[in-house]
Amino acid sequence: MKKALFLSVAILFLWSGNASAKSAVTPAARRLFDVIDALNVAQNWPAGKHVNWETGIPDGGREFGHAKHTHCSVFVAAAAKRLGIYILRPPDHGQILLANAQYDWLASQGLKQGWRPLADGMEAQDFADRGYFVVAVYKNHHETSPGHIAIVRPGDESPAEIKAEGPQVTQAGLHNYRSTSLEQGFAGHPHAFNDDEIKFYAHEVYRFRGRS
């Protein structure tokens, strides 16, 4: 009887541990982010300046509108293109309000283009750690106001940290970050994080498939 009780407790402990365990960062994930980090988002895609959407380098073009224009959506599009992945991008959609359009496109057309929806930030972190290209995207409630999109990066945060602050992301925006928490990255849209309005999608990176 005691032996059976001990085995039941041990199995429950192991099951609980596995349920909250975080996957290790794979070599494929590190290679993927070598490509993304080489884009140097901390310096390129600066807010308030017209840029070449693929390189993030200011091109002297004219910015439109009164708000300070940011480049989260075209940075994500540029990174995806470098990896051979399609997400809605110029010239199929203009740079203005592109993140909102990407949110709708991922939900309606993304599955046909190899994207898969993920349940939450914990699953997003797991897929990023395994070498998938993962995005976090929010659509503004006001159609004429911008949303936001970022790339989930592999990280060493604990499940508790991910639950509290979200996974680590790379993004352009009002502030560009090579690495910051999801909560900080979406700070310009506080309801997005606090009310769980951020959606996550993953796409396999075929150029790294099968490589250890």
C-alpha atoms as a printed R data frame, in Angstrom:
    type eleno elety resid chain resno      x      y       z
1   ATOM     1    CA   MET     A     1  0.000  0.000   0.000
2   ATOM     2    CA   LYS     A     2  2.775  2.421   0.952
3   ATOM     3    CA   LYS     A     3  4.719  1.470  -2.175
4   ATOM     4    CA   ALA     A     4  1.702  2.155  -4.390
5   ATOM     5    CA   LEU     A     5  1.148  5.522  -2.707
6   ATOM     6    CA   PHE     A     6  4.818  6.450  -3.189
7   ATOM     7    CA   LEU     A     7  4.668  5.563  -6.892
8   ATOM     8    CA   SER     A     8  1.494  7.626  -7.363
9   ATOM     9    CA   VAL     A     9  3.078 10.667  -5.725
10  ATOM    10    CA   ALA     A    10  6.257 10.251  -7.817
11  ATOM    11    CA   ILE     A    11  4.264 10.020 -11.062
12  ATOM    12    CA   LEU     A    12  2.225 13.103 -10.118
13  ATOM    13    CA   PHE     A    13  5.432 15.011  -9.320
14  ATOM    14    CA   LEU     A    14  7.018 14.065 -12.633
15  ATOM    15    CA   TRP     A    15  3.874 14.943 -14.570
16  ATOM    16    CA   SER     A    16  3.607 18.324 -12.861
17  ATOM    17    CA   GLY     A    17  7.256 19.060 -13.511
18  ATOM    18    CA   ASN     A    18  6.956 18.249 -17.179
19  ATOM    19    CA   ALA     A    19  3.825 20.373 -17.511
20  ATOM    20    CA   SER     A    20  5.674 23.468 -16.325
21  ATOM    21    CA   ALA     A    21  9.060 22.669 -17.851
22  ATOM    22    CA   LYS     A    22 10.495 24.924 -20.523
23  ATOM    23    CA   SER     A    23 12.129 23.435 -23.609
24  ATOM    24    CA   ALA     A    24 15.831 23.989 -24.200
25  ATOM    25    CA   VAL     A    25 16.920 26.418 -26.912
26  ATOM    26    CA   THR     A    26 17.918 24.402 -29.979
27  ATOM    27    CA   PRO     A    27 20.844 25.096 -32.343
28  ATOM    28    CA   ALA     A    28 18.282 25.802 -35.100
29  ATOM    29    CA   ALA     A    29 16.752 28.559 -32.968
30  ATOM    30    CA   ARG     A    30 20.164 30.114 -32.400
31  ATOM    31    CA   ARG     A    31 20.944 30.050 -36.125
32  ATOM    32    CA   LEU     A    32 17.587 31.630 -36.906
33  ATOM    33    CA   PHE     A    33 18.290 34.496 -34.530
34  ATOM    34    CA   ASP     A    34 21.776 34.973 -35.898
35  ATOM    35    CA   VAL     A    35 19.963 35.989 -39.102
36  ATOM    36    CA   ILE     A    36 17.436 38.221 -37.320
37  ATOM    37    CA   ASP     A    37 19.962 39.887 -35.003
38  ATOM    38    CA   ALA     A    38 22.174 40.653 -38.008
39  ATOM    39    CA   LEU     A    39 19.407 43.021 -39.187
40  ATOM    40    CA   ASN     A    40 20.417 45.281 -36.266
41  ATOM    41    CA   VAL     A    41 16.932 46.444 -35.313
42  ATOM    42    CA   ALA     A    42 18.318 48.495 -32.428
43  ATOM    43    CA   GLN     A    43 19.813 50.916 -34.980
44  ATOM    44    CA   ASN     A    44 17.695 50.425 -38.106
45  ATOM    45    CA   TRP     A    45 13.941 51.027 -38.660
46  ATOM    46    CA   PRO     A    46 14.036 54.224 -36.496
47  ATOM    47    CA   ALA     A    47 10.683 55.721 -35.557
48  ATOM    48    CA   GLY     A    48  9.691 58.938 -37.259
49  ATOM    49    CA   LYS     A    49 11.878 58.462 -40.326
50  ATOM    50    CA   HIS     A    50 10.887 57.045 -43.700
51  ATOM    51    CA   VAL     A    51 12.888 53.860 -44.302
52  ATOM    52    CA   ASN     A    52 13.535 51.247 -46.932
53  ATOM    53    CA   TRP     A    53 11.219 48.597 -45.495
54  ATOM    54    CA   GLU     A    54 13.576 45.686 -46.198
55  ATOM    55    CA   THR     A    55 16.746 47.182 -44.712
56  ATOM    56    CA   GLY     A    56 15.375 49.654 -42.180
57  ATOM    57    CA   ILE     A    57 17.791 52.313 -43.399
58  ATOM    58    CA   PRO     A    58 16.336 55.850 -43.705
59  ATOM    59    CA   ASP     A    59 15.927 56.719 -47.379
60  ATOM    60    CA   GLY     A    60 14.983 60.388 -47.193
61  ATOM    61    CA   GLY     A    61 11.375 59.775 -48.147
62  ATOM    62    CA   ARG     A    62  8.497 61.738 -46.719
63  ATOM    63    CA   GLU     A    63  6.618 60.579 -43.609
64  ATOM    64    CA   PHE     A    64  2.847 60.997 -43.731
65  ATOM    65    CA   GLY     A    65  0.473 61.855 -40.900
66  ATOM    66    CA   HIS     A    66  0.880 63.701 -37.636
67  ATOM    67    CA   ALA     A    67  1.821 60.759 -35.421
68  ATOM    68    CA   LYS     A    68  5.385 59.516 -35.172
69  ATOM    69    CA   HIS     A    69  5.394 56.623 -37.632
70  ATOM    70    CA   THR     A    70  6.936 53.384 -36.366
71  ATOM    71    CA   HIS     A    71  8.081 50.338 -38.320
72  ATOM    72    CA   CYS     A    72  7.201 47.216 -36.291
73  ATOM    73    CA   SER     A    73  5.299 45.561 -39.126
74  ATOM    74    CA   VAL     A    74  7.843 46.060 -41.894
75  ATOM    75    CA   PHE     A    75 10.683 44.918 -39.624
76  ATOM    76    CA   VAL     A    76  8.804 41.648 -39.046
77  ATOM    77    CA   ALA     A    77  8.079 41.399 -42.778
78  ATOM    78    CA   ALA     A    78 11.748 42.015 -43.628
79  ATOM    79    CA   ALA     A    79 12.938 39.365 -41.163
80  ATOM    80    CA   ALA     A    80 10.386 36.871 -42.485
81  ATOM    81    CA   LYS     A    81 11.466 37.516 -46.070
82  ATOM    82    CA   ARG     A    82 15.114 36.868 -45.147
83  ATOM    83    CA   LEU     A    83 13.999 33.474 -43.843
84  ATOM    84    CA   GLY     A    84 11.923 32.603 -46.918
85  ATOM    85    CA   ILE     A    85  8.590 33.142 -45.126
86  ATOM    86    CA   TYR     A    86  5.670 35.217 -46.375
87  ATOM    87    CA   ILE     A    87  3.670 37.500 -44.110
88  ATOM    88    CA   LEU     A    88  1.601 40.373 -45.485
89  ATOM    89    CA   ARG     A    89  4.070 43.051 -46.611
90  ATOM    90    CA   PRO     A    90  4.724 45.804 -49.158
91  ATOM    91    CA   PRO     A    91  3.796 46.116 -51.957
92  ATOM    92    CA   ASP     A    92  0.784 43.901 -51.156
93  ATOM    93    CA   HIS     A    93 -0.105 46.346 -48.369
94  ATOM    94    CA   GLY     A    94  1.263 49.780 -47.579
95  ATOM    95    CA   GLN     A    95  3.302 50.472 -44.455
96  ATOM    96    CA   ILE     A    96  0.520 52.496 -42.808
97  ATOM    97    CA   LEU     A    97 -1.596 50.368 -40.402
98  ATOM    98    CA   LEU     A    98  0.167 47.237 -41.655
99  ATOM    99    CA   ALA     A    99  0.248 45.527 -38.226
100 ATOM   100    CA   ASN     A   100 -3.566 45.641 -38.030
101 ATOM   101    CA   ALA     A   101 -3.739 44.161 -41.518
102 ATOM   102    CA   GLN     A   102 -1.194 41.462 -40.620
103 ATOM   103    CA   TYR     A   103 -3.351 40.515 -37.613
104 ATOM   104    CA   ASP     A   104 -6.344 39.991 -39.910
105 ATOM   105    CA   TRP     A   105 -4.264 38.278 -42.595
106 ATOM   106    CA   LEU     A   106 -2.744 35.765 -40.153
107 ATOM   107    CA   ALA     A   107 -6.212 34.836 -38.889
108 ATOM   108    CA   SER     A   108 -7.750 34.516 -42.365
109 ATOM   109    CA   GLN     A   109 -4.965 33.610 -44.795
110 ATOM   110    CA   GLY     A   110 -2.037 32.585 -42.639
111 ATOM   111    CA   LEU     A   111 -2.947 28.893 -42.378
112 ATOM   112    CA   LYS     A   112 -2.726 28.564 -46.163
113 ATOM   113    CA   GLN     A   113  0.742 30.124 -46.032
114 ATOM   114    CA   GLY     A   114  2.144 27.752 -43.389
115 ATOM   115    CA   TRP     A   115  1.320 29.712 -40.235
116 ATOM   116    CA   ARG     A   116 -0.210 28.027 -37.209
117 ATOM   117    CA   PRO     A   117 -1.949 29.752 -34.269
118 ATOM   118    CA   LEU     A   118 -0.527 29.161 -30.789
119 ATOM   119    CA   ALA     A   119 -2.384 29.058 -27.499
120 ATOM   120    CA   ASP     A   120 -0.436 31.544 -25.414
121 ATOM   121    CA   GLY     A   121  2.950 33.052 -24.581
122 ATOM   122    CA   MET     A   122  4.239 29.832 -23.054
123 ATOM   123    CA   GLU     A   123  3.574 27.882 -26.252
124 ATOM   124    CA   ALA     A   124  5.014 30.764 -28.280
125 ATOM   125    CA   GLN     A   125  8.233 30.571 -26.245
126 ATOM   126    CA   ASP     A   126  8.367 26.809 -26.736
127 ATOM   127    CA   PHE     A   127  8.074 27.103 -30.524
128 ATOM   128    CA   ALA     A   128 10.648 29.913 -30.643
129 ATOM   129    CA   ASP     A   129 13.075 27.813 -28.585
130 ATOM   130    CA   ARG     A   130 12.620 24.951 -31.069
131 ATOM   131    CA   GLY     A   131 13.551 27.114 -34.057
132 ATOM   132    CA   TYR     A   132 10.219 28.298 -35.418
133 ATOM   133    CA   PHE     A   133  9.664 31.876 -36.563
134 ATOM   134    CA   VAL     A   134  7.096 33.148 -34.064
135 ATOM   135    CA   VAL     A   135  5.243 36.455 -34.009
136 ATOM   136    CA   ALA     A   136  3.129 38.196 -31.387
137 ATOM   137    CA   VAL     A   137  0.530 40.523 -32.888
138 ATOM   138    CA   TYR     A   138 -2.138 42.907 -31.628
139 ATOM   139    CA   LYS     A   139 -4.862 44.744 -33.559
140 ATOM   140    CA   ASN     A   140 -5.903 48.163 -32.322
141 ATOM   141    CA   HIS     A   141 -9.592 48.486 -31.462
142 ATOM   142    CA   HIS     A   142 -9.668 51.702 -33.471
143 ATOM   143    CA   GLU     A   143 -9.355 51.003 -37.184
144 ATOM   144    CA   THR     A   144 -7.451 54.237 -37.825
145 ATOM   145    CA   SER     A   145 -4.892 53.666 -35.051
146 ATOM   146    CA   PRO     A   146 -1.880 51.339 -35.342
147 ATOM   147    CA   GLY     A   147 -1.557 47.936 -33.767
148 ATOM   148    CA   HIS     A   148  1.731 46.228 -32.992
149 ATOM   149    CA   ILE     A   149  3.707 43.124 -33.952
150 ATOM   150    CA   ALA     A   150  6.967 41.639 -32.659
151 ATOM   151    CA   ILE     A   151  9.105 38.520 -33.076
152 ATOM   152    CA   VAL     A   152  9.324 36.072 -30.168
153 ATOM   153    CA   ARG     A   153 12.943 35.144 -29.535
154 ATOM   154    CA   PRO     A   154 14.389 32.102 -27.773
155 ATOM   155    CA   GLY     A   155 15.182 32.765 -24.131
156 ATOM   156    CA   ASP     A   156 16.192 31.386 -20.756
157 ATOM   157    CA   GLU     A   157 13.308 32.806 -18.721
158 ATOM   158    CA   SER     A   158 11.492 30.494 -16.323
159 ATOM   159    CA   PRO     A   159  7.835 29.514 -16.840
160 ATOM   160    CA   ALA     A   160  6.938 31.846 -13.965
161 ATOM   161    CA   GLU     A   161  8.728 34.767 -15.647
162 ATOM   162    CA   ILE     A   162  7.049 34.022 -18.970
163 ATOM   163    CA   LYS     A   163  3.653 33.924 -17.293
164 ATOM   164    CA   ALA     A   164  4.297 37.244 -15.519
165 ATOM   165    CA   GLU     A   165  5.941 39.251 -18.324
166 ATOM   166    CA   GLY     A   166  5.485 37.182 -21.463
167 ATOM   167    CA   PRO     A   167  8.250 35.741 -23.656
168 ATOM   168    CA   GLN     A   168 11.180 37.793 -24.851
169 ATOM   169    CA   VAL     A   169 10.671 39.644 -28.142
170 ATOM   170    CA   THR     A   170 12.658 41.495 -30.778
171 ATOM   171    CA   GLN     A   171 10.909 44.502 -32.279
172 ATOM   172    CA   ALA     A   172 10.868 47.854 -33.951
173 ATOM   173    CA   GLY     A   173  8.505 50.473 -32.578
174 ATOM   174    CA   LEU     A   174  8.550 53.766 -30.762
175 ATOM   175    CA   HIS     A   175 11.497 52.117 -29.029
176 ATOM   176    CA   ASN     A   176 13.450 49.408 -30.854
177 ATOM   177    CA   TYR     A   177 14.642 46.416 -28.842
178 ATOM   178    CA   ARG     A   178 16.949 43.551 -29.685
179 ATOM   179    CA   SER     A   179 15.475 41.799 -26.640
180 ATOM   180    CA   THR     A   180 12.783 42.828 -24.183
181 ATOM   181    CA   SER     A   181  9.770 41.286 -22.491
182 ATOM   182    CA   LEU     A   182  6.443 41.061 -24.279
183 ATOM   183    CA   GLU     A   183  4.937 43.281 -21.584
184 ATOM   184    CA   GLN     A   184  7.516 46.016 -22.194
185 ATOM   185    CA   GLY     A   185  7.435 45.661 -25.959
186 ATOM   186    CA   PHE     A   186  3.667 46.194 -26.042
187 ATOM   187    CA   ALA     A   187  3.705 48.920 -23.356
188 ATOM   188    CA   GLY     A   188  2.289 51.405 -25.856
189 ATOM   189    CA   HIS     A   189 -0.850 49.238 -25.944
190 ATOM   190    CA   PRO     A   190 -1.300 48.302 -22.243
191 ATOM   191    CA   HIS     A   191 -4.665 46.602 -22.775
192 ATOM   192    CA   ALA     A   192 -3.036 44.263 -25.273
193 ATOM   193    CA   PHE     A   193 -0.932 42.512 -22.632
194 ATOM   194    CA   ASN     A   194 -3.136 43.025 -19.583
195 ATOM   195    CA   ASP     A   195 -6.280 41.747 -21.283
196 ATOM   196    CA   ASP     A   196 -4.623 38.871 -23.209
197 ATOM   197    CA   GLU     A   197 -5.396 40.402 -26.600
198 ATOM   198    CA   ILE     A   198 -2.051 39.471 -28.163
199 ATOM   199    CA   LYS     A   199 -2.193 36.558 -30.591
200 ATOM   200    CA   PHE     A   200  0.742 34.267 -31.396
201 ATOM   201    CA   TYR     A   201  1.560 32.467 -34.646
202 ATOM   202    CA   ALA     A   202  4.443 30.196 -35.667
203 ATOM   203    CA   HIS     A   203  5.924 29.245 -39.028
204 ATOM   204    CA   GLU     A   204  8.476 26.545 -39.696
205 ATOM   205    CA   VAL     A   205 11.815 27.798 -41.022
206 ATOM   206    CA   TYR     A   206 12.497 25.352 -43.829
207 ATOM   207    CA   ARG     A   207 16.105 26.398 -44.417
208 ATOM   208    CA   PHE     A   208 16.979 24.973 -40.993
209 ATOM   209    CA   ARG     A   209 14.782 21.867 -41.146
210 ATOM   210    CA   GLY     A   210 16.633 18.669 -40.382
211 ATOM   211    CA   ARG     A   211 19.790 20.440 -39.200
212 ATOM   212    CA   SER     A   212 20.991 19.761 -35.681
